[in-house]
Amino acid sequence: MSASVARAKKERTAVRERKVAKTEAVGAKEEKAARTVVEAVTVVKRAAVAGSRKAAKGEKAARKDSRETRFEN
């Protein structure tokens, strides 16, 4: 085998390895970005649930107050 053919084979292998490394790095970045988005959505959902609970408690208290006021009169 000539030296140029051997060098070409080595270079092909090196290029393939670099491509794989880049692909893995991009995949990891995308996965991390997707995870971040999912976490942000989860936080928003939790806040909405907590907000609706607070609103429900407020409504319940208002109803209770209105009942007490109604019965006092």
C-alpha positions as CSV (number, residue, x, y, z in Angstrom):
1,M,0.0,0.0,0.0
2,S,1.4,3.4,-0.9
3,A,2.0,6.1,1.7
4,S,-0.6,8.4,0.2
5,V,-3.3,5.7,0.4
6,A,-2.5,5.0,4.0
7,R,-2.5,8.7,4.8
8,A,-5.9,9.1,3.1
9,K,-7.4,6.2,5.1
10,K,-6.1,7.8,8.4
11,E,-7.5,11.2,7.4
12,R,-10.9,9.6,6.5
13,T,-11.0,8.0,10.0
14,A,-10.0,11.2,11.7
15,V,-12.6,13.2,9.7
16,R,-15.3,10.6,10.6
17,E,-14.4,10.8,14.3
18,R,-14.6,14.6,14.2
19,K,-18.0,14.4,12.6
20,V,-19.2,12.0,15.2
21,A,-17.9,14.2,18.0
22,K,-19.6,17.3,16.5
23,T,-22.9,15.4,16.0
24,E,-22.8,14.2,19.6
25,A,-22.0,17.7,20.9
26,V,-24.9,19.2,18.9
27,G,-27.2,16.4,20.1
28,A,-26.2,17.1,23.7
29,K,-26.9,20.9,23.2
30,E,-30.3,20.2,21.7
31,E,-31.1,17.7,24.5
32,K,-30.1,20.3,27.1
33,A,-32.1,23.0,25.4
34,A,-35.2,20.7,25.2
35,R,-34.8,19.8,28.9
36,T,-34.6,23.5,29.7
37,V,-37.8,24.2,27.8
38,V,-39.6,21.3,29.5
39,E,-38.4,22.6,32.9
40,A,-39.6,26.1,32.1
41,V,-43.0,24.8,31.0
42,T,-43.2,22.7,34.2
43,V,-42.5,25.8,36.3
44,V,-45.2,27.8,34.5
45,K,-47.7,25.0,35.0
46,R,-46.9,24.7,38.7
47,A,-47.3,28.5,39.0
48,A,-50.7,28.3,37.3
49,V,-51.8,25.5,39.6
50,A,-50.6,27.4,42.6
51,G,-52.3,30.6,41.3
52,S,-55.6,28.7,40.7
53,R,-55.4,27.3,44.2
54,K,-54.9,30.8,45.6
55,A,-57.8,32.0,43.6
56,A,-59.9,29.2,44.8
57,K,-59.0,29.9,48.4
58,G,-59.8,33.6,47.8
59,E,-63.2,32.7,46.3
60,K,-64.0,30.3,49.1
61,A,-63.1,33.0,51.7
62,A,-65.2,35.6,49.8
63,R,-68.2,33.2,49.7
64,K,-67.8,32.5,53.4
65,D,-67.7,36.2,54.2
66,S,-70.7,36.9,52.0
67,R,-72.7,34.1,53.8
68,E,-71.7,35.5,57.2
69,T,-72.8,39.0,56.1
70,R,-76.0,37.7,54.7
71,F,-76.9,35.9,57.9
72,E,-76.0,38.9,60.1
73,N,-78.5,41.2,58.3
